[in-house]
């Protein structure tokens, strides 16, 4: 199952047509990614962690222009142009190194961390180890079992011990102090609204917003979601 998850971030995954032209960024000698609106005058910056197939190029090219602030995403070590090997430890380091780059190069800006689907794991991790203004998780999960059980429903209770490199958002939540918003939909068949409500309960003060009719892959391309995020999170 881990091999399948990781494979979505490797190989030729760039979309042929994107809405916004991503700017390539070298975060360090080994970590690469893309950004957009890098020179926009704003007191905010978004770090985005995309779901399956939404490598940094695709995330930036699909979503970035919907927000009026710098928007950056990194490709995990061992994927795309980022060197190294992909595993849980290096995914966490990718998130930390992206954050540290932004903190240095975008000083005095409030950092917002966004995650979608599988990317919610590293978004949640980063918010648990670094300071941020707000954490936004769209179609998130408590552990990888929530994802894997949709494919092979065997990872229940103690059987989660057999998940290699399990991403424990439920544990990251215990060390998160920033405001948290969980976004879900009654039409999401991958990580349904029940999971979003259960994920919300992992956090002390998280808010949960369930939309109607939005499919799993469409959160950040749907106007009412963008309006909600802008008005209730970024403009607060």
C-alpha positions in Angstrom: 0.0 0.0 0.0 2.9 2.4 0.8 4.4 1.7 -2.7 1.1 2.7 -4.3 0.9 5.9 -2.3 4.5 6.9 -3.0 4.2 6.0 -6.7 1.7 8.9 -7.3 4.5 11.4 -6.6 7.1 9.8 -8.8 7.6 9.7 -12.5 6.2 11.9 -15.2 3.3 13.5 -13.3 3.2 17.0 -14.6 -0.2 18.1 -16.0 0.0 19.2 -19.7 -2.4 22.1 -19.1 -2.4 24.2 -15.9 -4.3 27.4 -15.0 -1.3 29.2 -13.6 2.4 29.0 -14.6 4.5 27.6 -11.7 7.8 29.2 -10.9 10.5 26.6 -10.1 12.2 26.9 -6.8 15.3 25.2 -5.3 14.7 25.2 -1.6 18.1 23.8 -1.0 20.6 21.7 -2.9 18.3 18.6 -2.8 14.8 19.9 -2.3 12.9 21.3 -5.3 9.4 22.6 -5.9 7.3 25.4 -7.3 5.6 28.6 -6.3 3.3 31.4 -7.5 2.6 35.0 -6.6 6.0 35.1 -5.1 6.3 38.9 -5.3 2.7 39.6 -4.3 2.4 42.2 -1.5 0.7 40.3 1.3 1.3 39.6 4.9 0.4 35.9 4.3 2.0 32.9 2.6 0.5 29.5 1.9 2.5 26.2 2.1 0.5 23.5 0.2 0.7 19.7 0.4 -1.2 18.1 -2.4 -2.8 14.7 -2.7 -2.0 11.8 -5.0 -0.6 12.9 -8.4 -0.6 16.5 -7.1 3.1 17.0 -7.1 4.3 20.6 -6.5 4.0 21.6 -10.1 0.4 20.4 -10.4 -0.7 21.9 -7.0 0.7 25.3 -7.8 -0.5 25.2 -11.4 -4.0 24.2 -10.4 -4.7 26.1 -7.2 -2.2 28.9 -6.5 -3.8 31.8 -8.4 -7.0 31.4 -6.4 -5.3 33.0 -3.4 -3.9 36.5 -3.4 -0.6 35.7 -1.6 2.6 33.7 -2.2 1.8 30.0 -2.6 4.6 27.4 -2.4 4.8 23.6 -2.6 7.7 21.2 -2.5 8.3 17.8 -4.0 9.2 15.3 -1.3 12.8 14.1 -1.2 13.2 11.2 -3.7 10.4 12.5 -6.0 10.5 14.6 -9.1 13.7 16.8 -9.1 14.2 16.4 -5.3 17.1 14.1 -4.5 17.2 11.3 -2.0 14.8 8.6 -0.9 11.1 8.9 -0.1 10.0 7.6 3.3 8.1 9.0 6.3 11.2 10.6 7.8 12.3 12.3 4.6 8.7 13.4 3.9 8.7 15.1 7.3 12.1 16.7 6.6 10.8 17.9 3.2 8.0 19.7 5.0 10.4 21.2 7.6 12.9 22.4 5.0 10.1 24.0 2.9 9.0 25.8 6.0 12.5 27.0 7.0 13.0 28.3 3.5 9.8 30.3 3.6 10.5 31.6 7.1 13.9 32.9 5.8 12.8 34.2 2.4 9.4 35.6 3.4 10.1 37.1 6.8 7.3 38.7 8.8 4.6 36.8 6.9 2.0 34.7 8.6 2.4 31.1 7.4 -0.8 29.1 6.5 -0.4 25.4 6.0 -2.9 23.7 3.6 -3.2 20.0 2.9 -5.4 17.9 0.6 -6.0 14.2 0.9 -2.7 12.3 1.3 -1.0 15.6 1.6 -2.9 16.3 4.8 -0.5 14.1 6.6 2.6 16.2 6.1 0.6 19.4 6.5 -0.6 18.2 9.9 2.8 17.1 10.8 4.4 20.4 10.0 1.8 22.3 12.0 2.7 20.2 15.0 6.4 21.0 14.9 6.4 24.6 13.5 4.5 27.7 14.3 1.8 28.6 11.8 -1.2 30.9 11.6 -3.8 28.3 10.6 -3.9 24.7 9.4 -6.4 23.7 6.8 -7.0 20.1 6.0 -9.3 19.2 3.1 -10.4 15.6 3.0 -8.0 14.5 5.7 -7.5 11.3 7.6 -6.6 10.2 11.2 -4.0 7.6 10.1 -3.2 5.9 6.8 -5.7 3.2 7.7 -8.5 5.6 6.8 -7.0 5.7 3.3 -6.0 2.1 2.9 -9.2 0.6 4.2 -11.0 2.2 1.2 -8.9 -0.2 -1.0 -8.4 -3.2 1.2 -10.5 -3.0 4.4 -8.3 -5.0 6.8 -6.4 -2.3 8.7 -8.7 -2.0 11.7 -7.7 -1.4 15.4 -4.4 -3.1 16.3 -3.9 -4.3 12.7 -2.7 -0.8 12.0 0.7 -2.0 13.3 1.2 -3.6 10.0 1.1 -0.3 8.1 4.7 0.7 7.3 5.5 4.4 7.8 2.0 5.1 9.1 1.1 8.8 9.0 -0.4 9.5 12.4 -2.4 12.7 12.1 -4.2 11.7 15.2 -1.0 12.0 17.1 0.2 15.1 15.4 -3.0 16.7 16.5 -2.1 16.4 20.1 0.9 18.7 19.6 -0.9 21.3 17.5 -1.7 24.7 19.0 -2.7 26.8 16.0 -6.3 27.1 14.8 -7.4 24.2 12.6 -10.2 23.9 10.0 -11.2 20.5 8.6 -13.1 20.6 5.2 -15.1 17.8 3.9 -18.1 17.0 1.6 -21.1 14.8 1.6 -20.2 13.7 -1.9 -16.6 12.7 -1.1 -16.4 8.9 -1.6 -12.7 8.6 -0.8 -12.5 10.2 2.7 -16.1 10.8 3.6 -17.7 13.4 5.9 -17.8 10.9 8.9 -14.0 10.6 8.8 -13.7 14.4 8.6 -15.8 14.8 11.8 -13.8 12.1 13.5 -10.6 13.9 12.5 -11.9 17.1 13.9 -12.3 15.4 17.2 -8.6 14.6 17.3 -7.9 18.3 17.7 -8.8 20.3 20.8 -10.3 23.3 19.0 -10.7 22.4 15.3 -13.7 23.5 13.3 -15.3 21.3 10.7 -17.0 22.6 7.5 -18.9 20.0 5.4 -19.9 21.1 1.9 -22.5 19.6 -0.3 -21.9 18.0 -3.7 -18.1 18.4 -3.9 -16.1 15.4 -5.1 -12.8 14.4 -3.5 -10.6 16.0 -6.1 -12.5 19.2 -6.4 -12.2 21.1 -3.1 -9.7 23.8 -4.2 -11.2 24.3 -7.6 -14.7 24.9 -6.2 -15.7 28.6 -5.8 -17.6 28.2 -2.6 -14.7 26.5 -0.9 -12.3 29.2 -2.1 -14.7 31.8 -0.8 -15.0 30.1 2.5 -11.2 29.8 2.9 -10.6 33.4 1.9 -13.4 34.9 4.1 -13.2 32.7 7.1 -9.5 31.9 7.3 -7.2 34.1 5.3 -9.1 37.4 5.9 -9.6 36.9 9.6 
